[in-house]
Amino acid sequence: MALSYKARRRWALLILILGLPLYIIVAVALMVSITTYIGRPPLVLELLIYVALGILWAIPLKAVFKGIGQADPDADNDKA
């Protein structure tokens, strides 16, 4: 079942306020653990890892964020 526009807006807000900061903490902790156990990777590789982690969170959540910036398609447009 597809989510309604209002439900997607609520989920997007929840994800951005709670989920994204938690994901950032996990990503940085992952990089710290890699640095601790393996050593610091070369700067270009480290940058690529951060870019990949920065994109990775959005891929499974694309359906939630799609169309959120648009007007509500379920709302009545004839408010005359």
Backbone bond lengths (Angstrom), bond angles and torsions (degrees), N, CA, C in turn:
res aa  C-N    CA-C-N  psi(-1)  N-CA   C-N-CA  omega(-1)  CA-C   N-CA-C  phi
1 M - - - 1.441 - - 1.531 109.07 -
2 A 1.291 116.55 132.63 1.456 121.87 -179.49 1.528 110.20 -77.63
3 L 1.311 115.22 147.57 1.456 120.34 178.26 1.522 109.99 -78.56
4 S 1.311 116.04 145.90 1.459 119.90 175.77 1.529 109.01 -73.22
5 Y 1.308 115.39 167.89 1.463 120.98 -179.34 1.531 111.01 -60.50
6 K 1.325 116.82 -44.78 1.471 120.39 -179.67 1.525 111.41 -65.11
7 A 1.325 116.44 -39.07 1.465 119.84 179.06 1.525 110.50 -66.01
8 R 1.340 117.03 -40.97 1.460 119.86 177.90 1.523 111.04 -64.65
9 R 1.348 117.76 -37.93 1.471 120.28 177.15 1.524 110.81 -63.56
10 R 1.317 116.36 -42.72 1.474 119.75 179.35 1.521 111.48 -64.86
11 W 1.349 116.25 -45.19 1.449 119.75 178.86 1.522 111.56 -63.52
12 A 1.330 117.06 -40.19 1.468 120.49 178.99 1.523 110.52 -62.17
13 L 1.319 116.89 -43.37 1.452 120.66 178.59 1.531 111.44 -63.27
14 L 1.308 116.76 -44.09 1.461 121.34 178.50 1.524 111.20 -62.58
15 I 1.314 116.17 -42.55 1.459 120.50 179.29 1.517 110.69 -63.69
16 L 1.329 117.14 -43.84 1.464 119.91 -177.80 1.523 112.75 -70.68
17 I 1.334 117.33 -34.18 1.459 120.01 -177.25 1.526 112.25 -82.91
18 L 1.319 117.54 -40.42 1.465 120.20 -176.69 1.526 113.33 -106.91
19 G 1.304 116.73 -45.83 1.461 120.51 -173.06 1.506 114.49 -70.41
20 L 1.317 117.21 -44.48 1.461 119.94 -176.95 1.528 112.67 -65.65
21 P 1.331 119.99 -44.65 1.474 117.94 175.76 1.539 112.82 -61.29
22 L 1.323 117.03 -37.56 1.469 119.25 176.74 1.523 110.92 -65.33
23 Y 1.324 117.07 -39.71 1.456 120.81 177.86 1.528 110.77 -64.26
24 I 1.320 117.36 -39.27 1.462 120.78 178.57 1.527 110.34 -63.40
25 I 1.324 116.60 -41.74 1.467 120.51 178.17 1.521 110.51 -62.15
26 V 1.326 117.14 -43.45 1.465 121.05 179.22 1.527 110.69 -65.25
27 A 1.331 117.43 -41.62 1.464 120.89 -179.47 1.527 111.19 -64.38
28 V 1.329 117.15 -43.11 1.460 120.33 178.78 1.523 110.39 -67.83
29 A 1.320 117.81 -38.85 1.465 120.72 176.82 1.529 110.59 -63.32
30 L 1.316 116.93 -37.73 1.458 121.14 176.51 1.529 110.46 -62.17
31 M 1.320 116.59 -45.23 1.461 120.14 179.40 1.533 111.71 -66.39
32 V 1.314 117.07 -36.43 1.468 119.95 177.43 1.521 110.14 -66.11
33 S 1.332 117.24 -41.07 1.462 119.37 179.28 1.526 111.01 -67.55
34 I 1.316 117.61 -36.92 1.469 120.14 175.59 1.524 109.84 -62.97
35 T 1.319 116.60 -43.59 1.456 121.09 179.66 1.523 111.10 -65.24
36 T 1.316 117.27 -36.59 1.461 121.39 -178.58 1.521 111.64 -69.58
37 Y 1.330 117.44 -45.56 1.464 120.60 -173.14 1.523 113.62 -87.95
38 I 1.302 118.02 -34.44 1.462 121.10 -175.12 1.522 111.32 -104.88
39 G 1.280 117.06 -30.27 1.453 121.73 -172.71 1.521 108.32 108.67
40 R 1.298 115.88 165.43 1.460 119.38 -177.25 1.526 110.03 -72.56
41 P 1.343 115.73 126.74 1.466 118.05 178.28 1.534 109.84 -72.71
42 P 1.326 116.64 165.68 1.462 118.71 175.66 1.533 110.69 -57.54
43 L 1.318 116.10 153.23 1.452 122.02 -173.41 1.529 112.28 -57.13
44 V 1.327 117.33 -41.50 1.469 120.60 -179.07 1.528 110.45 -65.87
45 L 1.318 117.79 -41.96 1.466 121.05 178.18 1.520 110.84 -65.60
46 E 1.323 116.83 -41.13 1.467 120.73 177.57 1.531 110.94 -61.81
47 L 1.319 116.62 -42.23 1.457 121.35 177.26 1.526 110.82 -62.79
48 L 1.323 117.81 -43.21 1.470 121.58 178.46 1.530 111.65 -63.30
49 I 1.322 117.22 -37.90 1.467 120.71 178.15 1.526 109.89 -65.13
50 Y 1.342 117.25 -44.93 1.462 120.11 178.88 1.525 111.79 -64.49
51 V 1.320 117.53 -38.96 1.466 120.79 177.76 1.526 109.86 -65.43
52 A 1.325 117.42 -43.71 1.466 120.96 178.83 1.530 111.02 -62.75
53 L 1.325 116.99 -43.04 1.465 119.96 177.55 1.520 111.48 -66.56
54 G 1.325 116.95 -31.22 1.455 121.17 178.54 1.519 112.68 -70.42
55 I 1.309 117.16 -30.26 1.464 121.61 179.12 1.524 111.15 -89.29
56 L 1.307 116.62 -31.86 1.464 122.19 -173.41 1.527 113.85 -59.07
57 W 1.322 117.78 -34.94 1.469 119.82 -177.24 1.522 111.98 -68.54
58 A 1.326 117.32 -29.42 1.461 120.85 -173.26 1.525 112.91 -81.96
59 I 1.309 118.24 -24.18 1.470 120.58 -175.17 1.522 112.62 -60.58
60 P 1.328 120.38 -50.85 1.469 117.78 -179.94 1.529 114.07 -72.56
61 L 1.330 117.16 -16.18 1.464 121.05 -177.18 1.524 112.93 -101.41
62 K 1.316 117.12 10.81 1.463 121.24 -177.29 1.526 111.69 -58.51
63 A 1.315 117.49 -40.26 1.466 121.09 -178.11 1.531 111.73 -65.02
64 V 1.311 117.10 -31.61 1.467 120.06 -179.80 1.524 110.36 -71.35
65 F 1.334 117.23 -40.78 1.459 121.06 -174.63 1.526 113.58 -86.53
66 K 1.306 118.15 -12.25 1.464 121.07 -175.53 1.536 110.66 -67.87
67 G 1.327 116.59 121.25 1.451 122.21 176.01 1.511 115.64 82.21
68 I 1.321 118.75 7.26 1.463 121.40 -177.38 1.525 111.13 -67.34
69 G 1.315 118.31 -32.44 1.458 121.20 -178.61 1.522 113.51 -78.17
70 Q 1.316 117.61 -6.51 1.457 121.77 -179.04 1.526 109.83 -86.41
71 A 1.319 115.41 168.76 1.462 119.79 175.14 1.528 109.46 -70.20
72 D 1.316 116.18 155.32 1.453 121.59 -179.18 1.522 110.12 -63.19
73 P 1.331 119.15 116.83 1.458 120.34 -178.71 1.533 112.22 -73.11
74 D 1.338 117.90 -17.50 1.456 121.41 -179.62 1.530 112.24 -88.01
75 A 1.326 117.66 -12.09 1.465 120.97 -177.43 1.520 109.90 -75.16
76 D 1.336 114.88 154.40 1.469 120.01 176.11 1.520 109.14 -74.10
77 N 1.324 116.33 125.65 1.466 120.99 -178.06 1.517 112.53 -91.15
78 D 1.335 118.93 -11.32 1.472 120.98 -177.99 1.538 109.59 -99.39
79 K 1.330 116.08 78.05 1.469 121.80 -179.29 1.526 110.47 -97.23
80 A 1.297 118.09 30.75 1.471 121.77 -176.62 1.480 113.58 -78.60
